[in-house]
Amino acid sequence: NNDNLLNKSKKINNNNEIAVYGSSYNNHIEFINYLNIKNIVFNNYALDSYGLDQIFLSYKLTASQNKNKTILIGFLLEDLDRSIFNKREYNKVIFSKINNTFEPDNIPIKFENNKKTNFDLYLFKFLQNFYNLILDDFDPRKNQCKIALKKELFIFFINEIKKISAKYNQKIIVVTYNLKQDLTGEPSWRYKFIKNHLHKEDITHVDSYEILKKKSLNNLNEIDTYFGKDLHNNSKSFEFIIENIIRKL
């Protein structure tokens, strides 16, 4: 991924040098393009399909490479839900609660060789997830599974990020993204919880919901023009969001 390379050819104030972490939103081609348009020098560690746990781990493992820089962490609110799973299309690290804190578990990651067992497991998981989607009216925002655990994990990740960023003299900016349904209706429990906790911890927060809601205040039909065919933000809404990020650098 060429976007993961530091663009050394651009000369810009050091305050605008950032390290980008996150999932498919911060790794989106329109997001990357607009950073380049604004001549932002960046290292991109974001990766599609990452959950918040994987975002945290990628930051923890590479933070020392970005001393004295701004760290931009961006995620869809529902990415928090992925943190409770130890398996997706592959086995992965999971954070288990041990003695009132969370420790990485399933290390080293075990790769199963039994294709029959894997197929049966994936089929079961698929049917289970499909059933849960039916219960939630095919709206993942409505999922109420293990809310208390998800909140504890988020608090843990933020606390650890604050400790690491202090060690390396980094400024943290968190940008949260929303599905279109949040804007046309009401956001889920995740929005208020995450927004309030970031405020409590004095973390700089770029709130995509608030930005786009204000932009569409006089015309709700405008919301449809903020999202692409891939259901992510498009160039128009990414421009609004990134301009807000730049003001906080």
Disulfide bonds with the S-S distance in Angstrom:
none
